[in-house]
Amino acid sequence: MSHSWVYNLIEKLYNDAKRKMFHNTLRYAFAATHDNLNLAFKVYKQRRNSQSTFDSGTTATVYIFKDANIVWPRHPARTPIKNPITATEIMKLELAAVPHLCIQAINRVLKFLTNLPDFDFENYRFNDKVIFVPPPPVFQLPTGKDHAVCQYVMDTVHQESASQEGTRRCLDEWMKQLHLNGPQAHNHPTHNHTLVWIGDQLTTVRIHSVKKNRSENNNFLQCLEQFVEIFGWFLTRRQGST
């Protein structure tokens, strides 16, 4: 196995995955997320034009939802709300959710206590009480082959995303990879629907700033009007677990 043979095979796999990602984005609803990364390049025989580096970049991932029950969300600006929700309705919904949240909170606290290394739950005399039974799931997501999410990693961008200018350059590059920056973009499903972009708090703030600066642009795609930035609660859950 030669060095060039391995690189040619990797390039073929890369082009095939990229082609599948583009076709799937035309057929199914999808969402995307991005975050920064650090890459260390170690050179064992250093020369003047070959030095060890520790560089920063940004990577993005596209999630394809092939479930037939998932449809493209309509953009709020193109779907005016005739009967907006009122403060009274929000309070009623909150009061209705209190019993479910209370049960979930109690179960979470008990699970934390019973999973302690010093606590032997198996030999606990009251381990068969109903209070230790996990509550039923609320709006449980379907599982199985027909509901599996397909994931594609886009090309890494040699650009930091901590600044507003860096976020703008990263988004422009990924719109290019998704074919959303040219004349063909007007035939793409995202032209009439919402493109959900998930990230941490800094990511959502930067995207919002880019959209604000481009709000007076006449081009629908360049002003990122189809973008809806969503704070990723799974990031908060992950940080809370560590």
TAJOCOR-V602582 format. One record per helix or strand of 3 or more residues. SS is the DSSP state (@ for helix, = for strand). FROM is the first residue (numbers start at 1). LEN is the number of residues. If there is no record, write none. Layout:
BEGIN
<<SS,FROM,LEN> <SS,FROM,LEN>>
END
This chain:
BEGIN
<<@,3,25> <=,29,13> <=,53,13> <@,76,3> <@,87,28> <@,130,3> <@,145,3> <=,149,5> <@,164,14> <@,183,5> <@,189,3> <=,195,5> <@,201,13> <=,227,5> <@,233,9>>
END
